[in-house]
Amino acid sequence: MANISGYALIQFVSFLSICLLSKYVPVEAQHRCFQVERDALLEFKKGLQDPSDKLSSWTGSECCNWAGVVCNNGSGRVIRLDLGGFPRYCDSSATDNRCLGGVISVSLRGLEFLSHLDLKNNNFSGLRIPDFIGSLRRLRYLDLSNASFSGLIPSRLGDLSDLRYLNLSQSPSDENLWVEDLSWLSGLSSLNSLDLSNVNLSKASGDWLNVINSLPSLTELRFSNCDIREIPQSLGFVNVTSLRVLDLSKNQFNTSIPKWLNHITSLEHLRVESCGLEGQVSEIVAKESCNLRILEAAFNEMEESTGLYLIP
């Protein structure tokens, strides 16, 4: 019996030693890049223009150590691509061009566990947003802002049901993205933050509010300068009860202040400057249970509309 116990003790000590040693193995050494994902990334790289050699580290077998690539510590699967640039390097007048361009390869579909894709502040020279991005079903974060995309936004983005963050905004100098309608947004029921600033939403003017009202988890909405020409005066049932930031600036509504704003008691920051709104500022700020702290309402037809209000 003593021999058996001694053997068991040796086995236990050996197991414990392995566990303790593995705890202190560098994170990089725990990553095991999957060949299918490495191949997908290299195919993606082939289609890109990279004037600053931002992807120069994309060599060798361990793709989890490449610049902009983040893997899950346990599984080694690629879960993030952080390849955003800086606006000053992608401007047409920039002498030091460091932004990515080219085409976006469909090979990204090989990154089955990708949850975060950031390509903001690059220059894709009028490329349309690829439809296949809507098949990256595990995406929770998608930022394609200020990257010189153009054309129709694919409705397949509405298939990204796990998406929490979506930013397709453009710089005011571009304004080349547009939509046929916004019904595809209804599929993004988990969305927390949505920014379509400077995207042409004129064709969706009639139904945009009802679509937005179908997103109960939304906390931030930015629709600045979207050529929206209609804002309904009433809303049967306010479903966006978590909305904290609402930016509708620079849309020519030319109407009175909509009454449904008074029912979004979670609202903390409201931007409605240059919207042609009529009425009194008190219709927005003087309501019970109001959490509003910042109101930007300059360049309207409202009485007392002097600009920025910081509400105590």
C-alpha positions as semicolon CSV with decimal commas, in nm:
position;residue;x (nm);y (nm);z (nm)
1;M;0,000;0,000;0,000
2;A;0,291;0,231;0,086
3;N;0,447;0,169;-0,258
4;I;0,124;0,257;-0,434
5;S;0,089;0,576;-0,230
6;G;0,446;0,673;-0,304
7;Y;0,397;0,620;-0,675
8;A;0,076;0,823;-0,667
9;L;0,260;1,101;-0,485
10;I;0,535;1,107;-0,750
11;Q;0,272;1,126;-1,025
12;F;0,095;1,412;-0,848
13;V;0,417;1,609;-0,796
14;S;0,508;1,563;-1,165
15;F;0,165;1,683;-1,275
16;L;0,186;1,983;-1,042
17;S;0,530;2,075;-1,179
18;I;0,404;2,069;-1,537
19;C;0,112;2,293;-1,442
20;L;0,336;2,542;-1,263
21;L;0,585;2,554;-1,548
22;S;0,315;2,604;-1,810
23;K;0,184;2,898;-1,608
24;Y;0,508;3,087;-1,666
25;V;0,553;3,003;-2,032
26;P;0,539;3,331;-2,227
27;V;0,198;3,399;-2,383
28;E;0,361;3,409;-2,726
29;A;0,483;3,053;-2,680
30;Q;0,133;2,931;-2,599
31;H;0,001;3,051;-2,935
32;R;-0,014;2,793;-3,208
33;C;-0,098;2,957;-3,537
34;F;-0,337;2,746;-3,741
35;Q;-0,217;2,692;-4,097
36;V;-0,556;2,772;-4,248
37;E;-0,560;3,109;-4,070
38;R;-0,199;3,186;-4,159
39;D;-0,277;3,116;-4,526
40;A;-0,589;3,336;-4,506
41;L;-0,387;3,626;-4,365
42;L;-0,112;3,592;-4,626
43;E;-0,372;3,589;-4,905
44;F;-0,529;3,900;-4,752
45;K;-0,186;4,067;-4,745
46;K;-0,130;3,992;-5,116
47;G;-0,424;4,211;-5,213
48;L;-0,315;4,508;-5,003
49;Q;-0,099;4,805;-5,086
50;D;0,131;4,871;-4,792
51;P;0,358;5,169;-4,868
52;S;0,496;5,188;-4,514
53;D;0,560;4,812;-4,475
54;K;0,318;4,802;-4,186
55;L;0,282;4,429;-4,243
56;S;0,654;4,354;-4,271
57;S;0,629;4,123;-3,968
58;W;0,386;3,897;-4,154
59;T;0,640;3,625;-4,220
60;G;0,721;3,294;-4,056
61;S;0,489;3,035;-3,913
62;E;0,364;3,210;-3,597
63;C;0,095;3,446;-3,723
64;C;-0,015;3,528;-3,367
65;N;0,298;3,744;-3,333
66;W;0,233;3,947;-3,647
67;A;0,156;4,319;-3,622
68;G;-0,215;4,385;-3,581
69;V;-0,303;4,018;-3,529
70;V;-0,440;3,907;-3,193
71;C;-0,505;3,544;-3,104
72;N;-0,696;3,382;-2,823
73;N;-0,446;3,285;-2,553
74;G;-0,595;2,943;-2,507
75;S;-0,703;2,826;-2,851
76;G;-0,452;3,018;-3,064
77;R;-0,732;3,122;-3,300
78;V;-0,717;3,466;-3,463
79;I;-0,983;3,681;-3,296
80;R;-0,876;4,039;-3,383
81;L;-0,733;4,233;-3,675
82;D;-0,628;4,583;-3,566
83;L;-0,506;4,752;-3,883
84;G;-0,642;5,103;-3,839
85;G;-0,429;5,394;-3,958
86;F;-0,399;5,764;-3,881
87;P;-0,599;6,024;-4,081
88;R;-0,306;6,257;-4,143
89;Y;-0,120;5,985;-4,333
90;C;-0,411;5,902;-4,564
91;D;-0,508;6,249;-4,677
92;S;-0,471;6,304;-5,053
93;S;-0,219;6,580;-4,983
94;A;-0,008;6,370;-4,745
95;T;0,357;6,341;-4,847
96;D;0,418;6,050;-4,612
97;N;0,159;5,791;-4,708
98;R;0,142;5,519;-4,444
99;C;-0,210;5,387;-4,493
100;L;-0,321;5,054;-4,633
101;G;-0,503;5,031;-4,964
102;G;-0,572;4,783;-5,242
103;V;-0,844;4,521;-5,219
104;I;-0,984;4,316;-4,932
105;S;-0,953;3,946;-5,005
106;V;-1,240;3,707;-4,946
107;S;-0,979;3,490;-4,775
108;L;-1,072;3,665;-4,449
109;R;-1,361;3,418;-4,432
110;G;-1,096;3,167;-4,327
111;L;-1,070;3,350;-3,993
112;E;-1,362;3,162;-3,848
113;F;-1,329;3,305;-3,497
114;L;-1,267;3,670;-3,589
115;S;-1,464;3,896;-3,354
116;H;-1,291;4,234;-3,408
117;L;-1,208;4,395;-3,744
118;D;-1,060;4,745;-3,755
119;L;-0,958;4,897;-4,091
120;K;-1,035;5,261;-4,010
121;N;-0,835;5,556;-4,145
122;N;-0,696;5,376;-4,449
123;N;-0,742;5,449;-4,819
124;F;-0,927;5,189;-5,023
125;S;-0,977;5,436;-5,311
126;G;-1,349;5,397;-5,372
127;L;-1,365;5,021;-5,311
128;R;-1,710;4,896;-5,216
129;I;-1,749;4,739;-4,874
130;P;-1,726;4,365;-4,954
131;D;-2,048;4,165;-4,916
132;F;-1,862;3,872;-4,762
133;I;-1,798;4,069;-4,442
134;G;-2,158;3,984;-4,358
135;S;-2,052;3,617;-4,336
136;L;-1,804;3,682;-4,053
137;R;-2,075;3,581;-3,808
138;R;-1,866;3,609;-3,491
139;L;-1,788;3,978;-3,542
140;R;-1,871;4,195;-3,244
141;Y;-1,673;4,502;-3,352
142;L;-1,648;4,644;-3,706
143;D;-1,482;4,977;-3,786
144;L;-1,443;5,075;-4,152
145;S;-1,464;5,450;-4,090
146;N;-1,272;5,709;-4,291
147;A;-1,120;5,444;-4,515
148;S;-1,241;5,585;-4,852
149;F;-1,498;5,315;-4,922
150;S;-1,779;5,413;-5,157
151;G;-2,101;5,285;-5,312
152;L;-2,394;5,098;-5,164
153;I;-2,349;4,963;-4,812
154;P;-2,422;4,588;-4,837
155;S;-2,738;4,481;-4,659
156;R;-2,562;4,154;-4,568
157;L;-2,404;4,340;-4,277
158;G;-2,742;4,283;-4,114
159;D;-2,644;3,916;-4,075
160;L;-2,389;4,009;-3,807
161;S;-2,628;3,940;-3,523
162;D;-2,354;3,946;-3,254
163;L;-2,227;4,291;-3,357
164;R;-2,194;4,542;-3,071
165;Y;-2,007;4,824;-3,248
166;L;-2,047;4,943;-3,608
167;N;-1,875;5,251;-3,751
168;L;-1,904;5,323;-4,124
169;S;-1,873;5,700;-4,094
170;Q;-1,681;5,903;-4,352
171;S;-1,500;6,231;-4,355
172;P;-1,715;6,521;-4,486
173;S;-1,490;6,542;-4,792
174;D;-1,580;6,188;-4,905
175;E;-1,956;6,128;-4,862
176;N;-1,950;5,845;-5,115
177;L;-2,135;5,579;-4,916
178;W;-2,511;5,540;-4,935
179;V;-2,798;5,302;-4,855
180;E;-3,114;5,189;-5,032
181;D;-3,284;5,149;-4,693
182;L;-3,192;5,070;-4,335
183;S;-3,407;4,762;-4,278
184;W;-3,092;4,547;-4,254
185;L;-3,007;4,720;-3,926
186;S;-3,299;4,537;-3,763
187;G;-3,088;4,221;-3,763
188;L;-2,833;4,383;-3,530
189;S;-3,037;4,347;-3,213
190;S;-2,725;4,344;-2,990
191;L;-2,582;4,669;-3,129
192;N;-2,462;4,923;-2,872
193;S;-2,293;5,187;-3,090
194;L;-2,377;5,293;-3,447
195;D;-2,207;5,569;-3,646
196;L;-2,311;5,643;-4,007
197;S;-2,208;6,009;-4,007
198;N;-2,170;6,158;-4,358
199;V;-2,328;5,850;-4,518
200;N;-2,612;5,939;-4,755
201;L;-2,933;5,813;-4,591
202;S;-3,174;6,018;-4,802
203;K;-3,343;5,707;-4,945
204;A;-3,410;5,585;-4,592
205;S;-3,558;5,912;-4,468
206;G;-3,906;5,767;-4,427
207;D;-3,827;5,468;-4,205
208;W;-3,501;5,540;-4,026
209;L;-3,658;5,612;-3,687
210;N;-3,866;5,292;-3,678
211;V;-3,559;5,087;-3,765
212;I;-3,351;5,254;-3,495
213;N;-3,633;5,198;-3,246
214;S;-3,594;4,822;-3,308
215;L;-3,247;4,824;-3,150
216;P;-3,312;4,804;-2,775
217;S;-2,943;4,778;-2,673
218;L;-2,836;5,097;-2,854
219;T;-2,650;5,346;-2,634
220;E;-2,487;5,569;-2,900
221;L;-2,629;5,677;-3,237
222;R;-2,451;5,920;-3,469
223;F;-2,632;6,022;-3,790
224;S;-2,465;6,358;-3,852
225;N;-2,491;6,512;-4,201
226;C;-2,673;6,214;-4,352
227;D;-2,917;6,405;-4,574
228;I;-3,214;6,286;-4,367
229;R;-3,506;6,513;-4,450
230;E;-3,780;6,372;-4,230
231;I;-3,807;6,333;-3,854
232;P;-4,140;6,198;-3,725
233;Q;-4,312;6,404;-3,458
234;S;-4,430;6,104;-3,261
235;L;-4,329;5,747;-3,194
236;G;-4,586;5,498;-3,073
237;F;-4,355;5,318;-2,832
238;V;-4,001;5,422;-2,739
239;N;-3,787;5,108;-2,737
240;V;-3,441;5,269;-2,727
241;T;-3,448;5,313;-2,351
242;S;-3,069;5,281;-2,312
243;L;-2,976;5,557;-2,559
244;R;-2,727;5,799;-2,402
245;V;-2,578;5,980;-2,705
246;L;-2,784;6,097;-3,005
247;D;-2,628;6,301;-3,286
248;L;-2,865;6,416;-3,562
249;S;-2,678;6,735;-3,645
250;K;-2,664;6,890;-3,993
251;N;-2,980;6,724;-4,125
252;Q;-3,239;6,968;-4,259
253;F;-3,559;6,856;-4,085
254;N;-3,720;7,203;-4,093
255;T;-3,990;7,110;-3,845
256;S;-4,079;7,150;-3,479
257;I;-3,900;6,963;-3,200
258;P;-4,022;6,598;-3,207
259;K;-4,214;6,500;-2,896
260;W;-4,060;6,152;-2,866
261;L;-3,731;6,310;-2,753
262;N;-3,901;6,378;-2,420
263;H;-3,953;6,005;-2,367
264;I;-3,588;5,899;-2,400
265;T;-3,506;5,970;-2,036
266;S;-3,168;5,792;-2,061
267;L;-3,036;6,058;-2,302
268;E;-2,726;6,241;-2,175
269;H;-2,585;6,410;-2,488
270;L;-2,798;6,544;-2,773
271;R;-2,666;6,713;-3,089
272;V;-2,924;6,879;-3,313
273;E;-2,738;7,185;-3,443
274;S;-2,812;7,299;-3,800
275;C;-3,131;7,096;-3,828
276;G;-3,386;7,370;-3,896
277;L;-3,577;7,284;-3,577
278;E;-3,842;7,522;-3,445
279;G;-3,970;7,570;-3,091
280;Q;-3,815;7,635;-2,752
281;V;-3,511;7,480;-2,593
282;S;-3,716;7,429;-2,278
283;E;-3,920;7,168;-2,469
284;I;-3,610;6,946;-2,461
285;V;-3,437;7,028;-2,133
286;A;-3,728;7,087;-1,896
287;K;-3,875;6,744;-1,845
288;E;-3,909;6,515;-1,546
289;S;-3,652;6,238;-1,493
290;C;-3,424;6,402;-1,749
291;N;-3,061;6,284;-1,757
292;L;-2,962;6,526;-2,034
293;R;-2,629;6,692;-1,957
294;I;-2,512;6,830;-2,293
295;L;-2,734;6,987;-2,559
296;E;-2,583;7,122;-2,882
297;A;-2,856;7,313;-3,064
298;A;-2,699;7,607;-3,249
299;F;-2,813;7,729;-3,593
300;N;-3,179;7,637;-3,555
301;E;-3,501;7,837;-3,543
302;M;-3,552;7,763;-3,176
303;E;-3,596;8,041;-2,925
304;E;-3,295;8,081;-2,695
305;S;-3,092;7,863;-2,932
306;T;-2,746;7,997;-2,861
307;G;-2,534;7,688;-2,905
308;L;-2,396;7,462;-2,634
309;Y;-2,590;7,395;-2,315
310;L;-2,431;7,228;-2,012
311;I;-2,720;7,123;-1,796
312;P;-2,659;7,092;-1,418
